[in-house]
Structures are given as structure tokens and as C-alpha cells.
Amino acid sequence: MERYLGAFEHLYWLYNQFYSIDFATVAKLQGQFSSEQLSTVLRQVQQHHPLLRVRIATDAIGQPKFVETDDEIPLRLVARTDDRHWQAELEVELARSLDWQVAPLLRVVLLQSGAESELMIICHHAIADGLSGIYLMRDILQGLGGKIFERSPQWQISPMPPPLLKQRNRNISVN
């Protein structure tokens, strides 16, 4: 599956080559779960959302397009030391720009201690924005709670809305 970038995706791709505009969504979690549980949920969510399975490649004339791969979302596990530890880890993550030529265009970091954790999702702006980052976090948390995600069909692209019909022979009278 391949798809050329839309206008804003293309803009973010271009801009990110000069200034990193990757962004992060962070959630503080209570309770325990294993890294294996999180890895399983990440695989399911990735199969459910097509843009979590892509990298960007350019065609013969340099036009960028999304190319689907089977690469898994990278997960880095960190032993949580205190309530502010996530801020230092986030600074490190945002200083490392995501490589648009390597899939997927996001990574996940889990800072975990006994009963508290911080989950960070770092995304390339060509595949997501802040709101979609929040929905992705929601889906991951629902997956950790037991929700099962199915693989979505390739690129469910909504058809263009029908054009507005021109009204012909419309007589307008002014009294």
C-alpha cells in the first residue's frame, strides 16, 4: 500500500527536515501492567491505525508518499525514579527527531515503577497531530484494559463529497 502525502502532511514533512516538530503525548498511569501486555496492545493498535505502519519514501521526481511496512512500534522501557523523571526523558526523546525514512513514524517510552508509570508517545507530525495523539493514547489505555483491536482494511479513504449542484434557470424577481 502506498499513498502520496496530503497538503498538510507534505508541509509537516518538509518543515520537519529543518526543524524537529515531533510531538509527544504523555499519560500518568496508576496500577501495574507488564511490558509484554503493552507490546501486545501496541501491535494491535498499530494494525488498527494504518498511519502507524508507514514510513515516507520519495518517488522518482521527489514527491513524498507513505509506504506501509511491518515494522513494530519501538518501545523503550525505563525504570522510573521519581515524579519528575518523565520530564527529563521527554526532553531526551524530543531532541531525537524521528527519521521519516524509517517506519514507524512514532515511538513509545514507558517509565515504570511499582504502582505508577508514565507512558509517552512521540509522533512525527506527518502522521498525527495533538488530538490524534490523545485518541491514540486512549486506544492504548483501552487496550491495556482489555479492548481488542482488529486490523483495519488498507487505507479507508472517504470518497469526496458530491459537488454542489448548480441551480439552473432560477428566476429571482425583485418587487
ABEGO torsion letter per residue (X at the ends): XBBBBBAAAAAAAAAAAABBABBBBBBBBBEBBBAAAAAAAAAAAAAABAAAABBBBBBAAGBBBBBBBABBBBBBBBBBABAAAAAAAAAAAAABBBBAABOBABBBBBBBBAABBBBBBBBBAAABBAAAAAAAAAAAAAAAAGBBBBBBBBGBBBBBBBBBBBBBGBBBBBX
